[in-house]
Amino acid sequence: MPVPTWVVGQVLTASDVNSWFVPLSAIKTADQSVTSSTAFVNDTELFVPIVASGSYQFECFLYFEGGTAGSSDIKWKWIIPTGTAMRYTWTGWSGNTTVARSGDGQVAGDTPASGTAGAGNTHGVIMIGTIVAGVNAGNLQLQWAQNTSSGTSTIVHAQSCLVLRRIA
């Protein structure tokens, strides 16, 4: 769907304003943890509804911690409505000193991972990309888990966030 063209004097509807000028966003207000499990779970707060045939710029910031390097780490994937395409890149921590790690050319079902460095040592992952919805509306939903099962909890912290801006 192309961006609408408004004319001088036209009164914008609430739908126009909400669809085109207000970003969709979600922010974690509470920590969420997974312990001893590599099974993906829905993030309880990082999801937003997308409209059929809408296109969006996508950004996500994950603020997390877990076991020592390589003992748990964090992996994630995105669930999208049928017929929707998502492409993104990300930057995170490799788990070795301060070396950054990134993944280019990711799509929704991919399962990248970023390192952890022990309880109390927080790290971040930044993702950016685009989403082009097909004929089905639905939620963009983050799922995540430990990359390697560990008795030390992997925690996605409050203030992690997800933002979509409608671009078409």
N, C-alpha and C positions, 0 to 999 in steps of 0.2 A: 504494500500500500504506500503510495507516495505521500510525502508530507503535504498537508492541506495548504492552500493559498488563501489567506484571509484578505478581505478588502476593507478599505477605510470605512468606518461607520458600522461595520458588521459587529454584532454582539456575539461574543464567544460563549458557547454553552459550557456548563460545568464539565461535561464530558470532554470537550476540546481541551480545556485547561488541564484536567486530570490526566488525559491521555498523552498530551504533547509537551507540557511545561513542567510537570511534577515528576521527578525520578521515582522509580519503584525502589524501595530500599528495605533492608532488614538489618537489625543490629542485635547481637547477642546481649542479653541483659543478665545472664547467669552462665557460669561455667558448666560444661557437659563433659563427662569422662567415660572412657572405655578402658576396661582392664582385662587382660588375658583373652583377647579376642581379635581375630582378623576379619570378622564378619562385618560388612558395612552396616551402619545405622544411619537413619535420617537425622540430620542436624535438627534439633528441636526448634530453631529459630531462623536459620539461614535458608529461606525459601521465599519466592515471590511469584505472583500470578503473571502470566504473559498472555497477550491476546492473540487470537488467530490472525495470521498474515502480518504480524508486527515484526519489526526489526529493531534491535537494541544494541547499544554499546554496553558491555558488561565489565564490571570490576568487582573483585573480591579480595578481602584481607582476612587471613586466618592468623590468629595469635594463639600459640599453643606451646605445650611442653610435654615431655614424656620421659621414657627411660634413657639410660646412657646410650651414646652413639651406636647405632646399629642394633640395639636391643629391643626397640619398639618402633620408633619413627612414626610417621603419620602418612596414610595414603587416603586419597579421595577420588570421587567421581561425581558427575552431575547427571541427574535424571531430568529428562525433558519430554514434552509431549511428542507423540508419534508424528513424524513428518517435519520435525524441527531440526535445524542444523545449528551446531555450536562449534566455534573455533576459537582457541585461545592459546596464550603463552603464559608462562609463570616463572617466578624466581623465588627460590627458597634457600635453605641451608643444607649443605651436603652431609653434615654430620662429622666432618673433619676440620678442625680448627675454625677458620672463618671463611672458608671457600664457599662462594655462592654456587648454586645449582639452578639450572633452568631447563624448561621443556618447551620447545617450539612445536607448533603443529599439533597441539592436543585437540581432541574432540570430546564430546560429552561422556562417552562410555570409557575413555581411557582411565587408567588408574596410576597416575604418577605418585611419587612419594618424596617426602622431605625429611631431613634428619631431625633427631631430638638429641639432647645432651644431658639428660638426667633431670630428676625432679627439681623444680625451682628455677631451671634455666629455660627461659622462654625464647621462642623464635617466631618468625613470621613468614608467611607465604603471600605473595602478591600475584594475582591473576588479572589478565586483561584480554578482552576479545570481543567477539560479536555473536549475536544470536539472531537467526532468521526463522521465525515460526512459520509452519505450514498452515493447513486448514484447521488444525486443532488447537484450541486454547488449553491451558493447563499451567501447572506450577513448574518453575525451575527450582530444583531441590538439590541441595548439597548432601552427599552421603560421605562418611569418612569412617576410618577404623585404624587400628594399629597395623603397621606394615608387617611386623613380626610380633607374635603374641608375647606379652610381658606382664609380669605381676605388678610392674610400676604403671600406674594409670597414665594414659595419654589423655590430655585435657585440652579441649578447645575453649579458650577463655572468653569471658564477657568482653565486649568491644570489638570482637570480630564482626565484619560487616559485609554486606552484599548490596551493590547498587546497579540498577539498569536504567539507562537513558534511552528513550524512544528516538530512533533516527529515521524510521520509515514505516 
